């Protein structure tokens, strides 16, 4: 009888110890979770929130400053450019610079210049359209010299034609400069 009593007690004791070890594991896990939550709460605390807000404000200010500098750099890089609008596609041939240097002299009746009118580069904007109904792409010209002379002569002359097609000259402004100019008007 004693043996049966000891065995029954052992059977009852083993599950209790197993339950206790599982409870200990759960307690340990809960303690770890509490520590993690406390660490997160410390990181996100009121002091840190104001810290982060201050850092975000500083970064926003720096970003605005950098945007201003980028706009300035873009405007400076476009300073010697002109846009030629409505020149028929392909009119410039293979060498756009050579064509424009000669054509601008002729069409604008430029007075004899000290040196020859020179373009650094010239190209069309965007992809060529397969449709003939679409307006010709704008041509960008980067002048090495006489840009101001050309734009003044174009304004003075009024309407400029290329084979009975009216063409127009515009300064090449950065989008940000254009927006600022428009907002002032």
TAQUITA-V419260 format. One record per pair of residues at least 24 apart in sequence whose C-alpha atoms are under 8 Angstrom apart, sorted by the first residue. I is the first residue (numbers start at 1). GAP is how many residues later the second one is. Records with the same first field share a line. If there is no record, write none. Layout:
I: GAP  GAP
//
This chain:
71: 103  105  106
74: 100
75: 98  99  102
78: 94  95  96
79: 93  94
80: 62  63  64  67
81: 59  60  61  62  66  90  91
82: 58  59  60  61  65  87  88  89  90
83: 55  56  57  58  86  87  88  89
84: 54  55  56  57  83  84  85  86
85: 51  52  53  54  82  83  84  85
86: 49  50  51  52  79  80  81  82
87: 49  50  51  52  75  78  79  80
88: 48  77
89: 47  48
96: 25  26  27
97: 24  25  44
104: 46
107: 53
108: 42  45  46  49
110: 40  43
117: 27  28  29
118: 25  26  27  28
119: 24  25  26
120: 24
140: 32
//
